[in-house]
Amino acid sequence: MSGTQDKPINLASISDLKNTSDDQLALIFKKQGYTVSHAQTNVRLALGYASVLVAAFVALYDKHYGFSAAYNVTAVCLVVYTLLTCAYFYWVRFVEHGVVYTGVNDASPSTTIKVYTEVPDKYTPTYKIRIEKVQGDNKTSTSEAQESFTQWFGRNGLIVYEKFEAWVVDTSNGGVAESKKAK
């Protein structure tokens, strides 16, 4: 089974390299028996839409009743909007920070996996991955590795899926074959 990359990317663009690699993670972990969990995305969407609905409500209320009659409602909605926006910021910044994949094991629904990726230096084409597995008894195992993008991207700008898959699976199993352990 090959990856899902349709067209070549610019090998000089580190963000393209990272995004293309990140896009392959769902397919890799699906083959490992994980299903994507959208719980974190759903919370982010709920907070964002709630703040937009509050803003729309206050705008329509003000338009219908006028500023003087809507003053108190506007003040309350401003506080609610501010709280929702702060909660959204907190969620994105501190809860979802760096998570590119969250999955649940099909065979054991109490086992979850979170994958964090980053490019440590924006001028060096190095991909750093951290995989956290949480078992049902709250036993957490973490494995980290980093490797150059050149290990799984060909000169033609296409990802060599099998190499990337082998590296990610090896990392998720705690190994670091052909990769450097992250410091």
Stockholm file with secondary structure:
# STOCKHOLM 1.0

chainA/1-183         MSGTQDKPINLASISDLKNTSDDQLALIFKKQGYTVSHAQTNVRLALGYASVLVAAFVALYDKHYGFSAAYNVTAVCLVVYTLLTCAYFYWVRFVEHGVVYTGVNDASPSTTIKVYTEVPDKYTPTYKIRIEKVQGDNKTSTSEAQESFTQWFGRNGLIVYEKFEAWVVDTSNGGVAESKKAK
#=GR chainA/1-183 SS CCCCCCSCCCTTCHHHHHHHHHHHHHHHHHHTTEEECCHHHHHHHHHHHHHHHHHHHHHHHHHHHCHHHHHHHHHHHHHHHHHHHHHHHHIIIIISTTEEEEEEESSCTTCEEEEEEECSSTTSCEEEEEEEEECTTSCEEEEEEEEEGGGTBCTTSCBCHHHHHHHHHHHHTTCCTTSBCCC
#=GC SS_cons         CCCCCCSCCCTTCHHHHHHHHHHHHHHHHHHTTEEECCHHHHHHHHHHHHHHHHHHHHHHHHHHHCHHHHHHHHHHHHHHHHHHHHHHHHIIIIISTTEEEEEEESSCTTCEEEEEEECSSTTSCEEEEEEEEECTTSCEEEEEEEEEGGGTBCTTSCBCHHHHHHHHHHHHTTCCTTSBCCC
//
